[in-house]
Amino acid sequence: MRAIRRFTVRTVLPAPLAPLAELASNLRWSWHKPTRELFESMDPLAWVASYRDPGALLGALGTERLEQLATDPEFVGRVDRAAADLRDYLARPGWYASLGADAPRAIAYFSMEFGITGALPQYSGGLGILAGDHLKSASDLAVPIVGVGLFYATGYFKQSLSRDGWQQETYPVLDPDGLPLSLLREEDGSPARVSVDLPGGRTLFAQVWKAQVGRVPLLLLDSDVEGNDEAARGITDRLYGGGGEHRLQQELLCGVGGVRALRLWSRLTGAPTPEVYHTNEGHAGFLGVERIREHVAAGLEFGEALEAVRAATVFTTHTPVPAGIDRFGRDQIELYFGSDNALPGVGVEKILALGAEDYPGGDPSVFNMAVMGLRLAQRANGVSQLHGAVSRGMFQGLWSGFDAPEVPISSITNGVHAPTWVAPEVIAMGKQYIGTELVSEGKGFEKVDQVPDEEIWRTRRVLRGRLVEDARRRLKLSWMQRGASEAELAWTRDVLDPDVLTIGFARRVPTYKRLTLMLRDPERLRALLLHPERPVQLVIAGKSHPADETGKRLIQQMVHFADDPAVRHRIVFLPNYDITMAKTLYPGCDVWLNNPLRPFEACGTSGMKSALNGGLNLSILDGWWDEWFDGGNGWAIPTADGIDDPDRRDDLEAAALYDLVENSVAARYYDRDERGLPTRWLEMVRHTLASLGPKVLASRMVQDYVQQLYVPAARAGRAATADGAAGARDLAVWKAGLRQHWDRVRVDHVESSGVGDSAQIGDVVQVRAFVTLESIRPQDVEVQVVHGRVNDADELRPSGIVPLTPAEDFGDGRHRFEGQLTLRQTGPFGYTVRVLPHHEGLATAAEVGLVANA
Ligand SMILES: *Cc1c(COP(=O)(O)O)cnc(C)c1O
């Protein structure tokens, strides 16, 4: 029989236990061990059966057990102390309070996925986990962020394997009433809703769930509500489920609906309106369109509204893989934003222009969400230094006339939330030998020398042992799902060895991550696994996108290899990689392996989580590792950059990987002193913690975002919108005028004096530039000398810029600019002169995309 309606009956807690409801509903428990221990102690078995979700546990416990606990003064005391601790956490001023008064009142953070806890499976991989870590660290630092995303009825899929090792997907339906969520309600108690118009006169309604992430509210829109037709109810059915149009509808709801949800949130709670809008990847980009609509409704022209929106928007790009960028047909955008459905004052042709690939190599028929993201945000960034550089090259077409280094995309390297990802044993060790500031503030990593060798090694053994236990349990479960009987599975009890060098590899399975690189030479891998003195064991996991057959084939190859009775005690594939598995996996591995095709890993964060637990990274120099590998904190797998044949490249890089594992990694791991300790290995563990510990923290990342992007964006946003948006109006008029007349701007000729043919260091060159500006005023431009080294082809590698000052107006649109340049570099040197727009509302000189080079 099927139920015709389902709902969750909530527990009524006895009065002395009432604070448990507060503790269960604030997701701070997901990174606060004492709170989790409190819940676990209520009924350890039920805790495990409830997937370690406090809310589910309270629902599962009978009235009798609750009554019993309510009369236990010791337990009630612990509940009160935990609740007091949570209230104290929420009330503490935090780092943000130390910023000036012009720090933004509130910041909205939009993302299509959020990975906060296994109990709320609303993420697929790194992007979502990063968003979750961002909110958690923002909470710790008291940054006034509000998260905005979608609530997916089934979240992302659960992965299992067929007998033949083929990925199977299931989509268990989540019951939001049973999750740590609460519904936004109007004062009369009815669910609060937002609506978005769809083509054909349809209206899409959504209700809004709120998850409380420490201090940070996270608003999740849910289209599964009465009043929506069947199709509309299914829009938030699953994460990255459908193709084109379904995806567009999700992004429409997230962006446009998300801004409306924020307005609802402010109206219902009095929360301040965000001053900065952060778009985490292009998916949520329609938020800018909705904010343009708001400004237009308030009386601005489109171009003025665009300036107001840009000023206060931050866009983070996450993928250097073109296939990873959302692109829609222009016809789809016309359907959703055109004719009957057009937003008043926001013509569809204007929206189309925002996402147009109107640069060489672009596809004129598509609408590109990343391109729109960049055009709607005055500030943009990649997620590691290398990824920043790759992104500047990738999007250079949007700023034609500028060399890649000047493309206005900066970078902030990702980080991870230590309280979530560091194993309790490592936290305890840090507390004991270094002090509480290590755990609470991420300070003191340099003192890791104070921890004795024995202590580090003992802890690593505990963590490895826990992973081995967990892997055995998961493997057995997987084999039972694959159709094996319990009796056949005795061997799974002895899989893996808590004393063998353990290498982990877990990630999503797009091709560029090269899950099967290690299988390039299967005999070589077998020899490493079965080495008589220095064996290696591998724990592998990863989900493939359901529509990605290639990825599924890679998983199957891996599973087939690991199924072989000759090696299955040394290599396991564990299905259903998720946060819960990850929390045991990272700390349990001695080495974390990453072998993407460089430079397609934008940052990567799993290796950071490993490092914080004393794991050593073995990785291609891509993403964060390219930036922070220092020769002593792990190993770099040499890349065969420049080799075009992908097979040959894989061969070379795999061979380098085997060599490193055998000759460096295993050799060092098994090199023991008289105490049986691998002292040189432990040196590397210490160096990893000391060198990477302070850098890989999400608290560092969030502080960088605040200081480098949020505060300047808030300032720019205020400047644009103050006094009836005078700033935005002025900037829009100015830009329009400039664009209209720029084609007449040119550098007519340049004179210099002060050096002859034999220039010496310290010499001063007088530069006079004669430029034609026609109707553009000299104060609206900057004339610059760009200087630096030149190569044999006279190509300039700029190392400095000297602005020239207006010296003479010839009255006919021509001007003379002057300045001087001091030679500070020996060797081949050159310079050029160029004219750029200049306005105090610009964040960078390249922003408008206009330049006149000599
Ligand atoms: C950290 C994490 C990721 C991201 O790891 P990458 O190194 O960026 O691939 C993916 N999934 C889970 C469950 C994680 O915890």
The ligand as a Gaussian input file, in Angstrom:
#p B3LYP/6-31G(d) Opt

LIG

0 1
 C       35.797000      18.382000      -0.074000
 C       34.824000      17.546000      -0.778000
 C       34.756000      17.545000      -2.173000
 C       35.643000      18.412000      -3.029000
 O       36.902000      17.849000      -3.201000
 P       37.830000      18.247000      -4.436000
 O       39.193000      18.059000      -3.946000
 O       37.545000      19.685000      -4.729000
 O       37.477000      17.346000      -5.539000
 C       33.827000      16.724000      -2.792000
 N       33.009000      15.944000      -2.076000
 C       33.049000      15.905000      -0.736000
 C       32.117000      15.017000       0.000000
 C       33.951000      16.712000      -0.044000
 O       33.952000      16.691000       1.294000

